[in-house]
Amino acid sequence: MPLPSSGQITLDEMHVEAGGSTTTEGAVNDADIRSLIGAASGGPDLAFTDWYGASATVTINITISSNTNNYNLWNNKGGTYSAGKTTVNVTINSGVTIGSTSQGGYAFTTGLGWVTGDVINITNNGTIKGKGGNGGAGGNAVYNSSVTNAGNGGTGGPAFRGQFACTVTNNGSVYGGGGGGGGGGSFYGTFTVVKTSTQSVQGGGGGGGGAGVNAGSGGSGGSASGGQSTIQGNNGNAGTATAGGAGASNAGSGGAGGGLGADGAPGFAVPDLYTPPEAYGNQGSGGTRGYYQVGSVLINGGSGIGGTVGGRSA
């Protein structure tokens, strides 16, 4: 702790602050004691009062006041860091969003490089969100030839990773990205109405993108070819920062993207309403919600992030 800022100050207090112990001797001209006040050497011009408030520890205060992506605290610690002697206080301002540009990247991570003795305190007054998963593609179909199964929705991205012991006070929110919606199934078949048969083929609808920052993209619609009635699959809608996107409407519609910290919905299969030759492609499954925290054993003494959170935890 810092030395007294007024009143009596002793050489022993200065020696202990510099890393010594009360069982060993120290002198004003010792390099470690002089380093507390940045003095190159001792001498008659130095007085004990020069050590008022001196400390062997370093405090770094960081305020994140604007939106950013993939924030790595270690990479943003600044040049005053002293290994094993630094306390870092991070404040994420209200209204600030920290997101990610990829489903595999964390929105916020403590980073690596910290050592025993360092202290990390994080106060989140804003929001930390993983990237939304992408919607699955709709299935393809070629009349009387082939169908392909629709794509699965993508997994939502992670929000916070603790790689070193840290305290997190969550006054805002922390969410994993929403999973993408599954793609819709495709088909070809013959549809008969009043003795009139039509060769029908349709691509599946794309799944909606999951919510997050950044949001997941909508899945592409499936292709359709051949036959007399050919309908291409429509593209799914992208998610937003707060909601999953809608799946595209087709005979086999895409599933909706998941909201913040929620799984995406599976796509829809085409009802078996047709006659041979016919074939149906399977719909895709919904994507899994992202992690709101990874490394919970290192966060708040192992209790993890509290407050408003959503998604998986590891």
TAHUSUL-V54466 format. One record per backbone hydrogen bond with DSSP energy under -1.0 kcal/mol. NH is the residue of the N-H (numbers start at 1). CO is the residue of the C=O. E is the energy in kcal/mol with one decimal. If there is no record, write none. Layout:
nh: <NH,NH>
co: <CO,CO>
e: <E,E>
//
This chain:
nh: <3,14,15,16,17,18,19,20,24,30,34,35,37,39,46,50,51,52,53,54,58,60,62,64,68,70,71,73,76,77,85,87,88,89,90,91,92,93,96,98,99,100,108,109,110,118,119,121,122,123,124,125,127,128,129,130,132,133,135,136,138,139,141,142,143,145,146,148,150,151,153,154,156,157,159,160,161,162,166,167,169,171,171,172,173,174,175,176,177,178,179,180,181,182,183,184,185,187,188,189,190,191,193,196,198,200,201,202,203,204,205,206,207,208,209,210,211,212,213,216,219,222,225,228,229,231,233,236,237,239,240,245,248,254,255,257,258,261,262,264,265,267,268,273,275,279,281,284,287,290,292,293,294,298,299,300,302,303,304,310,312,314>
co: <54,10,11,12,13,14,16,15,21,27,30,31,34,34,43,47,48,49,4,51,85,87,89,91,97,99,107,109,73,74,82,58,119,60,121,62,123,64,93,127,68,213,159,71,161,115,86,88,167,90,169,92,96,173,98,175,214,178,217,181,220,184,223,146,225,142,142,140,282,137,285,134,288,131,291,292,108,294,298,120,122,124,169,124,126,308,128,310,157,211,262,154,208,265,151,205,268,202,279,200,275,198,196,193,191,189,229,187,231,139,252,234,136,255,237,133,258,240,130,210,207,204,141,199,199,201,222,219,246,216,243,209,206,248,182,245,179,176,259,287,256,284,253,271,190,188,186,183,180,177,312,312,160,295,296,166,299,300,299,174,290,293>
e: <-3.0,-1.8,-2.6,-2.5,-2.3,-1.5,-1.6,-2.5,-1.7,-2.2,-2.6,-2.1,-1.5,-2.3,-1.7,-2.3,-2.0,-1.6,-1.8,-2.0,-3.2,-3.0,-3.0,-3.0,-1.6,-2.7,-2.8,-2.6,-1.1,-1.2,-2.3,-3.1,-3.3,-2.9,-3.3,-2.7,-2.9,-2.3,-1.7,-2.5,-2.3,-3.2,-2.6,-2.5,-1.9,-2.3,-2.6,-3.1,-3.3,-3.1,-2.8,-2.3,-2.4,-2.1,-2.6,-2.1,-2.3,-3.3,-3.1,-3.3,-2.8,-2.4,-2.1,-3.0,-2.5,-2.0,-1.8,-2.4,-3.1,-3.1,-3.1,-3.4,-2.8,-4.0,-2.3,-1.1,-2.2,-2.7,-2.4,-2.4,-3.2,-2.2,-1.0,-1.3,-1.6,-1.9,-2.8,-2.7,-2.9,-3.1,-2.4,-2.9,-3.3,-2.7,-2.8,-3.5,-2.5,-1.9,-2.0,-2.6,-2.0,-2.6,-2.6,-1.7,-2.5,-3.1,-2.7,-2.3,-2.3,-2.6,-3.0,-2.8,-3.0,-2.9,-2.7,-3.3,-2.8,-1.9,-1.5,-2.8,-3.4,-3.2,-1.5,-1.9,-2.8,-2.2,-3.2,-3.2,-2.6,-2.6,-3.1,-3.3,-2.8,-2.3,-3.3,-3.1,-3.5,-2.1,-2.3,-3.0,-3.0,-2.8,-2.9,-2.0,-2.4,-2.4,-2.8,-3.1,-3.6,-2.8,-2.7,-1.1,-1.8,-2.1,-1.4,-2.8,-1.2,-1.4,-2.4,-1.5,-2.1,-1.6>
//
